[in-house]
Amino acid sequence: MYSAPSERWFKLLYKPGLRICFFMLVVIAARAQDSTALQAGNTDQPYISWVSQYPAAKEDGKKQNALKRTFNFLIKKDKQQSLVRPVAIAAAGTADFCVLDQGGRTIFDVADNKANVPRCIRKKENYFTSLVGICMLPDKEILFTDSRLNKIFIVSADNKKMNVFNDSLDLQQPTGIAYSAATHEVWVVETNAHRIAVLNERGELIKTIGSRGDENGQFNFPTSIWIDKAGDAYVVDAMNFRIEIFNKKGAFVSAFGEAGDAPGTFARPKGIATDTFGNIYVVDALFNVVQIFDRSGNFLYNFGKQGREKEEFWMPSGIYIDSKNFIYIADNYNSRIQIFQLINGS
């Protein structure tokens, strides 16, 4: 799994455990209270509204833990396609989106509340070891990364063909991936190389951005990436506990964030996205929240809390925001995608 280096670090950090865990629970509860208060307040202010989830909650209330879901998936006990551990999303709309399922080691095409594995991936020889990042091209082709196979795969718009996206690429743990409509480029994060590889639409390497370090434009195990309509790229510099912003030419613009336990700081930053107003959304898996910042990196508010009910998360991972400000969250250990919408965002 691509986050292994940071996971080991966090295990060492929290080994003393009880006092810190108690403190973290207090912080999480405070964050949830602040978020609830914001959404229950003045409706003229921007707030996040829950819309739906996939799969829909079971009426009988019965829930399986992640281990049991994985076991049932592998032995084909579940007749219907179900998510195990979703990590990333690319969406054309609330009724049409793709999900990378790291636990099920496959990709799902979800349409009209039904999930199907693309026909080109159903073959037994297709085996993915560590699915991480996904993005959609203008013609609805899908690109996704496998951080252990060190490859990018491309699926045709009709789901009939899958190929390696330039098999000659020498990638070092590709994770986050994004398409720039402004430059017609594909940007892929190479976590182990502490850099970003910029490719053309044929998958040919144009240049790389960054090196290891903590200075502006440098990275320490970067993971997720998002590119907005203007071509600006937002990168989760995971082990520097910050977000870095680059312009469409790859020049460093700004950075914000630090490690901490207060709102506006990061513990385990994962997915990143922006809404149509330029606000930046960062999923924090350890706090089980989504934090929202303005373009300057000022903390605005957050939503979510730890749990298994709607509007709650358990180790959330990926995020995607569409042109109508619908927000898709890969709720990893709850084995679902939750969909929200930004209301009164201007």
PAVOPA-875818 format. One record per residue (C-alpha): residue in one letter; x, y, z. Coordinates in steps of 0.25 Angstrom, whole numbers, plus 5000, padded with zeros to 4 digits. Each point is the difference from the previous one (the first is absolute). Example, Ala and Ser with C-alpha at 12.3 -4.5 7.8 and 13.67 -1.06 7.14 Angstrom:
<atoms>
A504949825031;S500650144998;
</atoms>
This chain:
<atoms>
M500050005000;Y500650144996;S499950065014;A500849905007;P501250095003;S499050105007;E499349895007;R501349955006;W500350145005;F498650025006;K500149865007;L501350055007;L499450145003;Y498849945007;K500649885007;P499950075014;G498650004996;L498950015011;R500250155004;I500250044985;C498849924996;F499150065010;F500550144996;M499749964985;L498649965003;V499850135007;V500550084988;I499249924991;A498750025008;A500350155000;R500250004985;A498749934998;Q499250105009;D500650124993;S499649934986;T498649975005;A499850145006;L500450064987;Q499049924992;A498950025009;G500250155001;N499650114990;T499649944987;D500550124992;Q501449965004;P500749894992;Y499849865005;I500149854996;S498849924998;W500049854999;V499349944988;S500249854999;Q500949895001;Y500449874992;P499749905003;A498750045007;A499949975015;K499449865002;E498550015006;D500349895010;G501250085006;K500949884999;K501450044997;Q501249914997;N501450045005;A501150034989;L500749865002;K498749934998;R499650084988;T501449974994;F499849855003;N498750004993;F500550074988;L501149914998;I499249875001;K498950064991;K499049995011;D499350134997;K499249994988;Q500050154997;Q501250084998;S500450075013;L501150105004;V501049955010;R501050115002;P499850114990;V501150104999;A499850094989;I498850064991;A499950064986;A498650054997;A499250044988;G498850035009;T499349945012;A499449894992;D501349974993;F501349985006;C501249915001;V500649955013;L501449935003;D499849895010;Q501349975006;G499449895009;G499349934988;R501250034991;T499250054989;I499250124994;F498550025000;D499250084991;V498850045008;A498750044992;D498650025005;N500449945013;K500649874994;A501449975000;N500749924989;V501549964997;P500350054986;R500049884991;C501550024996;I500449985015;R499149885003;K501149904994;K500649925010;E501450044996;N499750155004;Y500650015014;F500350135007;T500850005012;S499950155005;L499050094993;V500150145004;G499750124991;I499050024989;C499650114990;M499150014988;L500450054987;P499150104991;D499549884992;K499749925012;E501149915000;I500549965013;L501550015006;F500349935013;T501349965007;D500649885007;S501150045009;R500649865002;L499949974985;N500650144997;K499150024988;I498850084995;F498949934993;I499050064991;V498649954998;S499250044987;A498750085001;D499249874996;N500749925011;K500449904989;K501550025000;M501150025011;N501450024997;V501350055007;F500150154998;N501450004994;D500749885005;S501350064998;L499850105011;D501049985012;L499150045012;Q500349995015;Q498849975007;P498950084992;T498950045009;G499150124998;I499750044985;A499250124994;Y499750054986;S500250144996;A499050064991;A500850134999;T501349934994;H499549864996;E501049945009;V499949885010;W500750035013;V500449885009;V500650005014;E501249915002;T500049985015;N501349935001;A500750094991;H499450125007;R499650074987;I498950024990;A500249944986;V499350094989;L499549924988;N499450034986;E498749934996;R500849894994;G500649975013;E501450064996;L500850065011;I500150154998;K500750045013;T500049985015;I499850095011;G500650005014;S501049925008;R500149965015;G500050105011;D499250105007;E500350134992;N499050064991;G499749914988;Q500649885007;F499349885005;N500149895011;F499149884996;P499050084992;T498749924997;S498750074994;I499950104990;W498850094994;I500050094988;D499050114998;K499450064987;A501150115000;G501149895000;D500550035014;A500449875007;Y499849975015;V500949895006;V499949945014;D501450005005;A499749895010;M501249995009;N500350155000;F498550015005;R499750114990;I499350034986;E500850064989;I499550084988;F500650014986;N499650074988;K499749934987;K501450024996;G500549925012;A500550135008;F499950005015;V498950105004;S499749985015;A499949905011;F499249995013;G499949905012;E500749935011;A499949885009;G499150025012;D498749975007;A499250134998;P499150044989;G500850044988;T501249915003;F500249864995;A500249865006;R499849914988;P499650084987;K499549914989;G499150054988;I499950144995;A499150084991;T499550144997;D498550054998;T499650104990;F500350125009;G501449965002;N499949945014;I500949895003;Y499549875007;V501049905007;V499649875005;D500749965013;A499949855003;L500450015014;F499050115004;N498949944992;V499750134994;V500050094988;Q500750135002;I499750124991;F501050124998;D500050124991;R501050024989;S501050075010;G499949885009;N499150065011;F499249895007;L498550034997;Y499349885006;N499949855000;F498949894999;G499949865004;K500349925013;Q500449865004;G498949904998;R499249914991;E498750074998;K499850104989;E500950135000;E501049925008;F501349944996;W500949885003;M501450034995;P499650084987;S500950004989;G499750064986;I499150124996;Y499550054987;I499250134997;D499250024987;S499650124993;K498750015008;N500750005013;F499649865004;I501049945009;Y500449854999;I500749945012;A500649865000;D499649965014;N501149895000;Y499749915012;N498550024999;S500149944986;R499250114994;I500050134992;Q499250115006;I499550124992;F499950145005;Q499750144994;L500550135003;I498850105002;N500250154999;G501449994997;S500250144994;
</atoms>
